[in-house]
Amino acid sequence: MNNIQQQEVYELESGLKEECGVFGIYDRDLSNIAQDVYYGLFALQHRGQESCGIAVTRTDGPKRKVDSFKGLGLVNDVFTEESVEDLKGNIGVGHVRYSTSGASRVENAMPLVINYVKGIMAIAHNGNLINAVELRKELEYTGAIFQTTIDSEVIAYHIARERLNSRTVEEAVKRACLKIKGAYGLIVMSQRKLIGARDPLGIKPLCIGKRDHAFILASESCALSAIGAEFVRDVEPGEIVTISATTITSDRTMVQKKRARCIFEYIYFARTDSVLDGVNVYESRILAGKALAKSYPVDADLVVGVPDSGIAAAKGYSEQSHIPYGIAFHKNSYVGRTFIKPKQSQRESSVKIKLNVLENVVKGKRIIMVDDSIVRGTTVANIIKMLKAAGAKEVHVRISSPPFLYPCYYGTDVPTNDQLIAHIHTKDEIQKMIDADSLGYMEIEKLKEMVGDLQYCDACFTGNYPMEVPTEDISQAFEK
């Protein structure tokens, strides 16, 4: 029996880990906005469960006064009603984090709050810089002292330094963005302004919302809905947006024709009720399921999706194949997305209660099981065992992404090649290892059916990276 088959049947584990979520709001009516940031982060919780934080200030208040609170854990664990009430301000930023760069410790939680010669600044960042090590060493050799091991602090230092020779904070942000390379959805709060910046390739998402006289920046549109705001538009890749008391300005000097949105936002990361760069995430997953049904038809009795990101694709498969769709799993909503917890020991303690199979739904039936990915293979192998133990006659696996063959360097924690099952084994070998009756992956050329004319990054499947890759990871270079 191979190593995967020897795993505990109910141990549900995945090697795929998420990114981060950012949220910012400026209320021109001077109302306190900490509760709005809290609910915005709650809507973005799927993007990171490791740590979270909020920083606020008053645009009409005393200079250099920032109220902030952050900690390790989920939004509703870190914050209490009292701690949110204590955050007084009409402008603020928030962040939920998974550590793609830097260790899991409270000083690495964001937002980062900086008190420097020109005033105060708070930064929330989603993404990874490919030149972070180089930039940090350059700063250290000129006397900079770092408090964290994350690349976001490198961004903060460069903005602070550029501000010394810039007329405005947005000009300083632009100068810093010209130096950094990589993926970023960035929100910067100063005493009087809220600034959003998106990397020129658009790898990371960022959008603008509005509610009455308040303007919002967020990783996903679902966070706007959470506070009753309306979606205005996406921040264009390479664009810097500045919200002040009287104006909203846009700097597009870094905008370019080449784009590379992360395709896995549409396959998995984003919430199904979000719209990213004009593409409805739910509809994109329906289309993915339909493409799978065309590529890999099979006689079966029921199509089921693995919660949560496999459900829409399963419905698409069902619609295309005319095989009934059913719910085969009960998900314990209180466990959370256990596989993005940073420690293996934490995953093992909680994943065993994450899913239950509905035996009366699957017993005696030929099942088509749709999921978003196979990384190490242990998750899908264990779910198949659960289905067959519940009486399923056959389990045919359909995956709404191509095989993972290469690591990601831009903010998604795809494991190294030697941990990717598809990098080591053929599709036929994987099918046997996970004990599936058949296996079909999304065909690379059909990914475009999900997102239409959008240019996207599929480097984790093809190895065609849209920019150079780092030779050293910042966490490896600076962790002690």
PyMOL commands that set and color helices and strands:
alter all, ss='L'
color gray80, all
select helices_A, chain A and resi 34-43+45-47+75-78+81-85+106-108+132-140+151-163+169-179+222-226+264-269+281-295+311-321+338-340+344-353+359-362+378-389+417-419+421-424+427-434+444-446+448-451+459-462+474-478
alter helices_A, ss='H'
color red, helices_A
select strands_A, chain A and resi 21-27+51-57+67-72+91-97+112-116+119-126+185-190+194-198+207-211+214-218+230-234+240-243+248-251+261-262+275-276+279-280+302-305+329-331+355-357+366-371+394-399+438-441+456-457
alter strands_A, ss='S'
color yellow, strands_A
deselect
rebuild
show_as cartoon
